[in-house]
């Protein structure tokens, strides 16, 4: 093989062109790897519930909004539509555990619709929605009930915090577990 200046110049040009192409290929592969990594991280975050898709959060909040509207109309059946109609539904409040949709409804009827009882005006606030998976989520928040007919100022308002677990079922998001704690009266 000859070491002539023309041969060396051609070899240098070939190597320079090869290095440019190799660099370009590496850049393209790097960009593809970053894109694939981002897609993977997003998929894992969605699957593990690290973020709540906007449409799910909107649907979950709509369940609670519909409950408040129904409650404020005195429509207990409409309020209960937000709960899973199943015997595995759990409701915890005041140290008591109520199991099942029917018993939960009976509890509400006894406490808020029995003779001389008032349902009051219900509002929810400080809602925080967090998805665990595409079909399971948790909501933390505050409730407030104002009883307009109540004469005793200490009993005029009931408030507290709640944690709800919801599942996305064929008929939409439903509360499958409700843990509600009333604020202490001072």
N, C-alpha and C positions, 0 to 999 in steps of 0.2 A: 504494500500500500504506500502510496506516495504522500509525502508531507508537503506537498506544494501549497503555496499560498492560496490558490483557488480552492483546493480540496478543504483546507482548514477553514476558509471563509464560508464555504457551503455547510460544513459541519456545525460551525458556530450559529449560522442562520437557522439550520434545522433544530438545533438544541433550544435556541431562543423561542422558535415557533412552538416547539413541543412544550416548553415551560409555560408559555402563555395559554395554550390549550389546557394543560393540566391545571393551571390556576383557575381558569374559567370553570372547568368541570368541578373542581373542589368547591368553588363558590356556589354553583348551582346545587350540588349535593348538600352543602351546609344549609342553604335556604330551605330546601326540601325537608331536611332533618328538623329544622326549627319549626316549620309548618306542621309536620307530622307530630312533633312533640307537643305543640300547642293544642292540636286536635285531641291528642291522647289525654292530656291533662284536663281539658274541658270535659271530655267524656267521663273520666274518672270522677271529677268533681260533681257532675250531674248524677252519676250512678250512686255516689256516696252521699248525696244531698248537701254538698258543700255550698251550693247556692240554690235558690228557689227560682225557677223560671217565672218570668213575669206573668204569664197566662195562668199558671197554677196558683200563684199568690193572689191574683185577682179573683179567681174562682173560690179560693178558700175564704178570702175576706167577704165575698158575696154571701157565703153560707152564714157568717155571723151577722152581716147586715140584714139578711132576710129574717134571721131569728129575732133581732131587735125590733124590726118592723112588725112581725107577727105578735111578739110579746106585747108591744105597745098598743095593739088593737085588741088585746085580750084573746088572741087566737093561739091557744096552747098547742093545738094540732099542727099549726103552721110553724110554731117554734120547734116542736119535736121533729119536724121534717129534717132538721139539720143533724139529727142523731141517727146512728146506725140502728135500724129496726131489727135488732137481734138480741137474743138472750145473753150474748157475750159482751154487750155494752156494759161499761162500768162507770159509775158516778160516785165520786168521793167528796164528802163535805161534812164538816163538823165532827170528824172522827167516825162517821158512818159510811159504809160501802153499800151502794145499791147496785144490784146486778140485773141487767135486762132492760129493754126499752119500755116495756109495759110498766114495770115497777118504778122506773125513773119518772114516767109520766104521772103515775099515781102519787109519787112523792111531790111533784110540782102541783098537782091538783089539791092535795091536802094542805100544802103550805101557802098557796097563792090563790086558789079558787074556791076554797071551802066557804061556808056561810060566814060573813063578817070579814072575810079576807079581801085584800086588794092586791092586784098584780103589780101596780106601780108602773113607772116609766123607766125602761132599761136603756142604758147606754154602755157601749164598750169603748175602751181607750187603750193607749199604749200597746197596741197590737204589734207583736213581733212574730213573723212567720218564718219557719225554717223547715226546709225539706230534708228528709232522711234518704229518700229515694224518689223515683218518679211517681210512686203510689203511696207514700207515707210522709206525713208532715206533723209538725208541732206548732201550736200557737200559744204564746204567753200574752197575757194582757190583764187589764183591770175591768171590773164591771161596777156599775153604780145603779141602784134602784132607788127611785124617789117615790114615796108614797104620799100623794097629795092630800088624801083624806085623813091621814094620821095626825092626831092632835098632839101627841107626845113628841116634842122636838128631838129627843134622843132616838126615837124609832122612825123618824121621818125619812131617814136615808140609810140604806144598807150598801156597803161597798166592800171590795176586796180584790183579790187576785185569782187568776185561774190559769191552768195549763190544760190544753186540749191536745189529744192525739187524734189525727184524722187519717183516714185511708181513702184512696181514690177507688171507688167501686163503680160498677157499670152504670149506676144512676147518679154518679158525681161524687164529690168529696163529702164524706160523712164523719161526724165525731164518733169515735169508737171508745174514747176514754176522756172523762172530764174530772178534773180535780180542782175544786173551788174552795177557797179559804176566805172567810169574811174577815174584814178588819176588826180589831178589838175596839169595843166602844169605850170612849174615855169620858 
